[in-house]
Amino acid sequence: MNFIKLKQIRKTKGYTLSVLSNKTGCTSSYLSQLERGLKQPSLDMLRRISNCLEVPIFELLSENEASTILNKGTADKKYDIIRHNSRKKFVMPEIRTEYEFITPYSADDSDTSSVVGMYITLKPGKWSCEKSVSLNYDFSIFVIQGTVETLIEDDRKTLSAGDSIYIYSGIQHNFYNAGNTELIMIGFGKR
């Protein structure tokens, strides 16, 4: 993964490496290495950084590709088409989770929509995150295939194919693939 936007977002927020280091609990050297592509962070570290910068985690996961959009709509922006084989994807190998953008997204924000949609796959017996997290925006998850155990603060709920859940901003949560097959979900949130 390439974190070319980390430095840009940090500077836009007016943070030095030292300030971000204090907020995240990691060293300035580590953050500098992330910005230069010399280190790969854990998902937990990505979430801490994104929370400190007050941006969704995917904002830090920009690649060099210009856009997910293969067939752009008309000049007056009536629609965009994202083909299944051209979706922007990022994989968290340590937890075996894949995320694919199903809404317009570009590294330079020129084609990024105000609503972010993701196609999420999670291997059996795996959590979506190393530990529960909270996001700074509301989002919804729809289960396409499999069974997911949803941990919302101290409450556990089981969802099956066809079920959905809406989680409010700031609520600690995590998802666990409780089944024997790959879990497939679609998630939407507002940027």
N, C-alpha and C positions, 0 to 999 in steps of 0.2 A: 504494500500500500504506500501511496505517496501522500505526504502531508504538506503539500505546497501552500495550502491556504492557512495553516496554523499561524505562521508569522504575520501574514496579512491581517487576519482577524484579531490577533493579539495587539498589533499596533493600532488598528482601528479603534479598539477599546481603550487605548492609551496605557496598556500594561507593558512594563519592562519584563524581561525574563525573570528578574528577581521577584517582582510582584506576583507573577503567575506561579512561580515556584512556591512562594509562601501560601498562596491560596490552594494549591493542589497537594502540597506536601511532598513534592519531588524536587530534585535539584535543578538549578539553572542549567547546568551542563547537560543533564538528561533532556530537558526541553529543547535546548539548542540542537542536540543530536537528532531529536524528532523532526525539528524544522528543516534540517539538512538531509533528512532521509537516511540517517546512519543507524537509527534504532527503530524498532517496531513496538508500540505500546500494547499493553494488555487492554482488554475491553474495559476493565474497571478504570484504568488510567484514562482512557479515551472519554469515559463518562464523567470523570472528575474534571478533566480539562474542559469538556463541552459545558458542564454546569457552571464552572467558574467564568467562562466566556459568554454564558447565556445564549448559546446557539445549539441547535440539534446536533447530535453526534455525527450525522452524515455530512454536515458542513465541513468537518475536519478530514473527511475521507475523499477528497477530490483527487481525481486522476488527471492526466494530461489531456484526455479526450475532450473535445469541445462540448459535446452534448450527447444525451441519450436519444434525441429526436432524430429519426431517420427521415420521415416524411413530414416536413413542416406544413402547417396550415396556410391559409391565405395571408396576405400582407396585413390584413386587419385583425389578425389573431383570433379567428373563430374556432380553431381547433389545432391540435398536434396529435400525431400518431407515433406511438412508441412500439416498434415491432418486438416480438418476444425474443428474437435472436440478437437484438441490439440494445437490450436493457443494460444499464450501468449496474454492475454487480460488485459487492465487496463481501469477503468471506472472513469470518473470525475463526481461524483454524483451531485455536485452543479449546473452543467450545463447539466446534463443528456446526456453526450456524451460517447460513447464507442470506444476504439481503439483496434484493434487486429493486431498482426504482421502476415504478410503473406510471409515474407522472414525470413531466419534463424536469430535467435536472442537468445543469452544466457547471463545470468547474469555475467559470467566471460569472455565474449568476445571470448571464444574458438570456438563458432559456429556462430558468427555474420558476416553477409555479408557486403560488402562495399556499397550496395544499400539497403535502408530500404523501405519496402512496408507495408502499413497499410490499413486495412478494417475499415472504419469509419462509425458509425451510429449516427445520431443526431435526437432527438425528435422534433416534430412540434413546431414552435414558439421559438426555442432555438438557441443561438449563439454557435459557436464552442469554443469560448474563452470569458472571461469576458470583455475583451477589445481587440482592434486590437494589433497584435504582428508582429514582424519581426523575421525571422529565419536567421541563418548564413550559409544557404545553399539553393540552388535552389530546387524546388520541383514541382510536377505536381499532379493535382487532376482530376479524371475521375468520372463523376456522373453516378451511376448505376440506382438509383431509386429516384424519387422526384424532387423538384425544390430548388435550392440553390441561394440565393442572396449573391454575392461575393462583399465584400467591399475591394477595393484595394486603399489604401490611401484615397483620396476623391472621387474616381470613383466607381460607383455601376454597376455591371453586373449580369444579371440573367442567370443561366445555368440550363438546363433540362437534363433528362436522355439521355446519349449518348454524351453529351458535355464534353469538358475538358478545363483546363486552366493550364498554366505554369507560375509560379511566381518566380521571380528572388530573389536572396539573398538580405537581407536587406530591402525588401519592406514591409511596414505595410499592414496587411490584416486581414480579419475575414470572417467567413462563417455563414449565417443565414438560417435556414430551413424555407422557405417562404410558404411551402405547409401544407396540412392537414394530411399527412402521414409521416412515418419515412423516413428520408433522408439517403441514402446509397451511399458512395463514396469510391473510392480507391485512395490512395495517395502514391507517390514514391518520394524519395529524396536520395541524395548521402551523406553518412556519412562523 
